[in-house]
Amino acid sequence: MSEKRAGGKRYVIHIVDVFTDKPLAGNQLAVVLGAEGIPGEVMQRIAKEMNISETVFVLAPTDPANAARVRIFTPGAELPFAGHPTVGTSWVLFTQGLIPGDALEFKLEEGVGPVAVRGEQGPGGLVFWMTHPKVTFGAVVSDRAAAAAALGLSEDDLVPDVPIQTASTGVPFVYVALKDAKSVDSAVSEKDRLAKVFKEGVFLFAAVGHDRLYSRMFSPHVLDIHEDPATGSGSGPLGAVAVRYGLVKRAASVSIVSEQGTKMGRQSFINIRLAYAHEGDIPSSIQVGGSVVPTLTGELAGGW
């Protein structure tokens, strides 16, 4: 929509819940369509105004072979890559008829480059999967007692033989393996304490069954997100970390479900698929997928 009025151009905005098949659960996402003409600094202000974990601005692709270019903002920063914005934006573009030929496979241009997306029709409806870039493992946090204390936990809550490991497929997180879901739920997100120990967002998780994880993500000190209901960009490396340290059994093909957001009342289920072609702990393929539910469609006024 491009109708002019005293306030300026109007932009269609969709709000959806991602990684859930129920409304008012999962992770909220705002998607602004046709965002050409919105300056980057205004995009950041809009994301802060929305005050949800991410807001996406959809632009024309630089390569016509791709479906769109997207810019992703948290309330505090622009991200080069993110999971639930990729899945949710793909769903919005497809359901609004904005994918040429109604193709279920396409690419979105993000800060890390083109990200491949695939839609699958399942028994519960349309599920979108995104392919992650290659995972890299970074530094290990050596002071385990300080790390636990920063989370309001004790060192006894940590799985003793699993390092506190940094990993990334575009956005780095530090992964902290805890003994059980109770320990995960007991953790506290406190900006100043986290900033003293961690340079990245903190992904807490526990193995709670066969190929099933229970997780939370805190990033008030990096991304201005107190707690995230579902973190697609972090869930791909989460699966790789869980397999690397034996919390999920390694196989040629691994399927994991990570439950996130339950503690904060926005239960999410993130599906993770890993492929291992050879020996070693680097998967040859990482995909993350989930369902999307629409909650609100409206107009964003211009005039800034």
Phi, psi and omega in degrees: 000133183229020181300135179271146174208181185301326181280356182104193180295148177254139182241131177289133180231131177248136172246126183229159172255128188247147182067038175205156172248014178236139178294151177064032172224189180064204184248123180292147176216136172255132181236116179261119183272153175055049191275010174304139180096350177268116179297153182303321181291332177285323175304317179297319179294322178295317179299321178292323177296319178295321175058037168242173192300320177214147172235133183249139176244121185265128182233165176295142180291151173282333176248119183297347177287343180263158185284323184190163168253139182231143171245134189241126181234134163275177175298342184242347186197159172272140180252145177282344188191142176200150188277301184293331171296325178292312180296313182293319179295320178301317179297315180298312182299318181292313184289339176268007177071029185257009174257121182306130178069013183052036181293141177265000174233126181199180180232142173250134178278119177237181183297335178272359184114186180295132179248122182283137181230143178220133176262142177230133175275116180246180181298333179263007181117197186279127177242132177254138178244140175241144177265126180279151165298171181298138180281144172234142177258130184252216186289156174254136175281115188276331182273087186291325179295317179294321179297314179298316181297323179298336179263005182075023183241176172251162180299334178294341178284342182280147170291120193296328186256017179245120180295156170277100198251131171274138178210158184203145164240021181151321175237117184284143172225157172253130189255126183241110180276124180248163189290326184200172182297328178299318178295320178300315182289339180280346182292154183236134176266107181226116193306307186295320180292319179295319183297334181288339186243322190247137176265348183238170169300150187251123181251110179263140180204158174220144172281124186237014180165181180296115178055037179224134181237153175238126193218161171217155177226127178245134174208049178290337186269349183239307186252006181061034178242111181301310174206141183255131180291331179201128187237092182294320181294331179271343184283332175297304175299328177304313179298319180294321178294316181299321178287317182304322184255017170077013177281338170231135184293133178285140176207172179300323178228126182238131175240128183230144170245125176252121175268125183222156174085355184297317182300326182265011175080018178227069185301132181229152175231115182253123178270133182235129175239128179237141174239136178238111184274332185222180174295154180119175186249014176257113180292145178283342179209138173230125175231143178232134183216164178183174180270165182223139179234128178284145178234330186201139171231134181203203181232139176259122181283143175273214177088013178279000000 
